[in-house]
Amino acid sequence: MTPEELLAFAGRHPLLSLGLAAVTVALIYTEIARLFRGYKGLRPAELTTLINRENALVIDLSPSADFEKGHIAGSRSVAPSQFDPESKLLSKAKALPVVVVCRNGQASGNAAKRLKKAGFEHVYWLDGGVQAWQQADLPLVKGR
């Protein structure tokens, strides 16, 4: 396809062209924002490495009933409403790797942002949450 053909298409379909431009700008913005947010998303295999090699603190923001049904071994349960970067549990871990997880990866991203703003040095979140962990066939621990 030549540039002339692209311009002709854009002239015949201005709404499609505008939609494509908007989606392109949104994708570029999202990727640039991801680079500068200060915390990193992890896949389940990367999380196991971080736990085993660097003794990462894993904070699980799942509701307590979900946490009891199954959670990552060694993770600590913190209710989202009780999550505070200055809490006793977290304040001691500012220099340690801290990984925030939840059921699907949504709430943990916001918590990771709060930790980074509070001065934590190594902040991560489990991309896809506990669901991604299960899909990777990794074990969960039941109970508290």
PyMOL commands that set and color helices and strands:
alter all, ss='L'
color gray80, all
select helices_A, chain A and resi 3-12+14-35+44-54+64-69+80-82+88-91+106-117+129-135
alter helices_A, ss='H'
color red, helices_A
select strands_A, chain A and resi 40-42+57-60+76-77+97-101+122-126
alter strands_A, ss='S'
color yellow, strands_A
deselect
rebuild
show_as cartoon
